[in-house]
Amino acid sequence: MQLDTLDWKIINILSKKYMPNSTVARKLGVTEGTIRQRLKRLQNGGVLKIRALRDPGILENQQLAIVAATLMEAKYLDKKAQEISELENVLSVSIVSGQYDFLIEVLVESNRGLVSFLTEKLSAVGGISKTETFVILKSYEKWV
C-alpha cells in the first residue's frame, strides 16, 4: 500500500493522541470526510488498527498488571501467545527476548481478580513453567 504525505500526517497525529476526525481535519486543513476516507483505507490496508483502551486510572477498582511468563517449550510460542491473548482480562501479549518468553498485559477488577487470572485462567493454558507479576501503579504512554 502506497502512503502519501497526508497519510503519514494522519498516522503521526493519531499515534500521539486520540482525537476526533474533525480535529484531525482542522489541524491538517482538509475535510472531515477526507480524514474518514483515509482512515478507512489505512485500516482496510492493515496499516492502522483501532483498539479501545480502558484507562485504569479513571476506572475505580481496576488493576493493571504485566505478567512475565516462560514456557516449558519455546517451540509453542506463537500457539500459546494466541491462546493467552484470547483469555478474558488480557489486553495484549508480546513475545519477547531475554529471561521471559511473554509479557502479558492484564486488566482485572481487584487483587483477587489477579490471583484468579493467574491460578485459574493462565494456568489452564498449560506449558508455562514460570511467571512473575508486576502491578502497574501509574502508567505514562506514548503512542508510536
FILOMAR-170018 format. One record per residue (C-alpha): x, y, z. Coordinates in nm, 3 decimals, padded with zeros to 5 digits. Example, Ala and Ser with C-alpha at 12.3 -4.5 7.8 and 13.67 -1.06 7.14 Angstrom:
REM FILOMAR-170018
<dovex c1="01.230" c2="-00.450" c3="00.780"/>
<dovex c1="01.367" c2="-00.106" c3="00.714"/>
REM end
This chain:
REM FILOMAR-170018
<dovex c1="00.000" c2="00.000" c3="00.000"/>
<dovex c1="00.138" c2="00.338" c3="-00.100"/>
<dovex c1="00.123" c2="00.610" c3="00.166"/>
<dovex c1="00.134" c2="00.977" c3="00.078"/>
<dovex c1="00.222" c2="01.279" c3="00.291"/>
<dovex c1="-00.134" c2="01.319" c3="00.419"/>
<dovex c1="-00.150" c2="00.954" c3="00.525"/>
<dovex c1="00.173" c2="00.994" c3="00.722"/>
<dovex c1="00.050" c2="01.315" c3="00.886"/>
<dovex c1="-00.271" c2="01.141" c3="00.995"/>
<dovex c1="-00.075" c2="00.845" c3="01.133"/>
<dovex c1="00.165" c2="01.074" c3="01.321"/>
<dovex c1="-00.114" c2="01.280" c3="01.476"/>
<dovex c1="-00.318" c2="00.979" c3="01.588"/>
<dovex c1="-00.008" c2="00.797" c3="01.712"/>
<dovex c1="00.049" c2="01.069" c3="01.968"/>
<dovex c1="-00.305" c2="01.110" c3="02.097"/>
<dovex c1="-00.656" c2="01.011" c3="02.000"/>
<dovex c1="-00.866" c2="01.298" c3="01.873"/>
<dovex c1="-01.191" c2="01.323" c3="01.679"/>
<dovex c1="-01.177" c2="01.319" c3="01.299"/>
<dovex c1="-01.298" c2="01.680" c3="01.293"/>
<dovex c1="-00.997" c2="01.791" c3="01.500"/>
<dovex c1="-00.753" c2="01.599" c3="01.279"/>
<dovex c1="-00.916" c2="01.753" c3="00.970"/>
<dovex c1="-00.889" c2="02.103" c3="01.115"/>
<dovex c1="-00.520" c2="02.052" c3="01.204"/>
<dovex c1="-00.442" c2="01.929" c3="00.853"/>
<dovex c1="-00.665" c2="02.172" c3="00.662"/>
<dovex c1="-00.881" c2="01.907" c3="00.497"/>
<dovex c1="-01.242" c2="01.798" c3="00.533"/>
<dovex c1="-01.362" c2="01.552" c3="00.794"/>
<dovex c1="-01.483" c2="01.328" c3="00.510"/>
<dovex c1="-01.129" c2="01.312" c3="00.372"/>
<dovex c1="-00.999" c2="01.200" c3="00.711"/>
<dovex c1="-01.274" c2="00.936" c3="00.741"/>
<dovex c1="-01.192" c2="00.800" c3="00.393"/>
<dovex c1="-00.819" c2="00.792" c3="00.463"/>
<dovex c1="-00.866" c2="00.619" c3="00.799"/>
<dovex c1="-01.091" c2="00.357" c3="00.642"/>
<dovex c1="-00.834" c2="00.294" c3="00.366"/>
<dovex c1="-00.549" c2="00.273" c3="00.619"/>
<dovex c1="-00.750" c2="00.029" c3="00.833"/>
<dovex c1="-00.855" c2="-00.186" c3="00.536"/>
<dovex c1="-00.494" c2="-00.190" c3="00.415"/>
<dovex c1="-00.373" c2="-00.315" c3="00.752"/>
<dovex c1="-00.167" c2="-00.002" c3="00.822"/>
<dovex c1="-00.378" c2="00.111" c3="01.118"/>
<dovex c1="-00.555" c2="-00.090" c3="01.384"/>
<dovex c1="-00.803" c2="00.069" c3="01.617"/>
<dovex c1="-00.812" c2="-00.057" c3="01.975"/>
<dovex c1="-01.028" c2="00.067" c3="02.258"/>
<dovex c1="-00.826" c2="00.116" c3="02.574"/>
<dovex c1="-00.967" c2="00.146" c3="02.921"/>
<dovex c1="-00.785" c2="00.389" c3="03.146"/>
<dovex c1="-00.735" c2="00.203" c3="03.475"/>
<dovex c1="-00.655" c2="00.533" c3="03.645"/>
<dovex c1="-01.009" c2="00.652" c3="03.577"/>
<dovex c1="-01.198" c2="00.330" c3="03.633"/>
<dovex c1="-01.233" c2="00.260" c3="04.002"/>
<dovex c1="-01.143" c2="-00.082" c3="04.139"/>
<dovex c1="-00.939" c2="-00.178" c3="03.834"/>
<dovex c1="-00.587" c2="-00.315" c3="03.849"/>
<dovex c1="-00.347" c2="-00.323" c3="03.557"/>
<dovex c1="-00.060" c2="-00.572" c3="03.568"/>
<dovex c1="00.212" c2="-00.715" c3="03.347"/>
<dovex c1="00.269" c2="-01.089" c3="03.381"/>
<dovex c1="00.606" c2="-01.211" c3="03.256"/>
<dovex c1="00.587" c2="-01.580" c3="03.164"/>
<dovex c1="00.823" c2="-01.852" c3="03.049"/>
<dovex c1="00.718" c2="-02.160" c3="02.854"/>
<dovex c1="00.846" c2="-02.510" c3="02.914"/>
<dovex c1="00.899" c2="-02.549" c3="02.537"/>
<dovex c1="00.975" c2="-02.244" c3="02.322"/>
<dovex c1="00.856" c2="-02.416" c3="02.004"/>
<dovex c1="00.496" c2="-02.338" c3="02.106"/>
<dovex c1="00.548" c2="-01.960" c3="02.140"/>
<dovex c1="00.304" c2="-01.845" c3="01.872"/>
<dovex c1="00.037" c2="-02.102" c3="01.960"/>
<dovex c1="00.049" c2="-02.017" c3="02.331"/>
<dovex c1="00.063" c2="-01.641" c3="02.266"/>
<dovex c1="-00.256" c2="-01.668" c3="02.059"/>
<dovex c1="-00.424" c2="-01.884" c3="02.323"/>
<dovex c1="-00.330" c2="-01.643" c3="02.603"/>
<dovex c1="-00.444" c2="-01.340" c3="02.400"/>
<dovex c1="-00.795" c2="-01.487" c3="02.389"/>
<dovex c1="-00.826" c2="-01.512" c3="02.769"/>
<dovex c1="-01.064" c2="-01.277" c3="02.945"/>
<dovex c1="-00.883" c2="-00.979" c3="03.103"/>
<dovex c1="-00.588" c2="-00.993" c3="02.860"/>
<dovex c1="-00.520" c2="-00.665" c3="02.681"/>
<dovex c1="-00.208" c2="-00.774" c3="02.494"/>
<dovex c1="00.054" c2="-01.046" c3="02.468"/>
<dovex c1="00.407" c2="-00.970" c3="02.347"/>
<dovex c1="00.667" c2="-01.232" c3="02.262"/>
<dovex c1="00.997" c2="-01.100" c3="02.398"/>
<dovex c1="01.364" c2="-01.190" c3="02.420"/>
<dovex c1="01.551" c2="-01.234" c3="02.744"/>
<dovex c1="01.459" c2="-01.409" c3="03.064"/>
<dovex c1="01.090" c2="-01.447" c3="02.974"/>
<dovex c1="00.903" c2="-01.559" c3="02.663"/>
<dovex c1="00.594" c2="-01.338" c3="02.703"/>
<dovex c1="00.479" c2="-01.015" c3="02.859"/>
<dovex c1="00.105" c2="-01.033" c3="02.919"/>
<dovex c1="-00.085" c2="-00.713" c3="02.994"/>
<dovex c1="-00.397" c2="-00.779" c3="03.202"/>
<dovex c1="-00.670" c2="-00.563" c3="03.348"/>
<dovex c1="-00.860" c2="-00.712" c3="03.642"/>
<dovex c1="-01.110" c2="-00.585" c3="03.896"/>
<dovex c1="-00.900" c2="-00.638" c3="04.206"/>
<dovex c1="-00.609" c2="-00.822" c3="04.363"/>
<dovex c1="-00.843" c2="-01.119" c3="04.397"/>
<dovex c1="-00.915" c2="-01.096" c3="04.024"/>
<dovex c1="-00.542" c2="-01.101" c3="03.952"/>
<dovex c1="-00.496" c2="-01.413" c3="04.166"/>
<dovex c1="-00.789" c2="-01.574" c3="03.986"/>
<dovex c1="-00.642" c2="-01.486" c3="03.647"/>
<dovex c1="-00.305" c2="-01.639" c3="03.739"/>
<dovex c1="-00.428" c2="-01.953" c3="03.916"/>
<dovex c1="-00.732" c2="-02.037" c3="03.705"/>
<dovex c1="-00.715" c2="-01.880" c3="03.359"/>
<dovex c1="-00.344" c2="-01.859" c3="03.282"/>
<dovex c1="-00.257" c2="-02.190" c3="03.446"/>
<dovex c1="-00.529" c2="-02.358" c3="03.235"/>
<dovex c1="-00.329" c2="-02.272" c3="02.922"/>
<dovex c1="-00.063" c2="-02.520" c3="03.033"/>
<dovex c1="00.302" c2="-02.536" c3="02.940"/>
<dovex c1="00.401" c2="-02.233" c3="03.146"/>
<dovex c1="00.694" c2="-02.301" c3="03.374"/>
<dovex c1="00.733" c2="-01.967" c3="03.550"/>
<dovex c1="00.558" c2="-01.631" c3="03.593"/>
<dovex c1="00.642" c2="-01.303" c3="03.757"/>
<dovex c1="00.377" c2="-01.037" c3="03.804"/>
<dovex c1="00.427" c2="-00.662" c3="03.806"/>
<dovex c1="00.134" c2="-00.449" c3="03.928"/>
<dovex c1="00.122" c2="-00.115" c3="03.746"/>
<dovex c1="00.091" c2="00.172" c3="03.991"/>
<dovex c1="00.096" c2="00.452" c3="03.735"/>
<dovex c1="00.146" c2="00.448" c3="03.360"/>
<dovex c1="00.265" c2="00.704" c3="03.107"/>
<dovex c1="00.200" c2="00.605" c3="02.748"/>
<dovex c1="00.340" c2="00.730" c3="02.424"/>
<dovex c1="00.170" c2="00.605" c3="02.111"/>
<dovex c1="00.406" c2="00.523" c3="01.830"/>
REM end
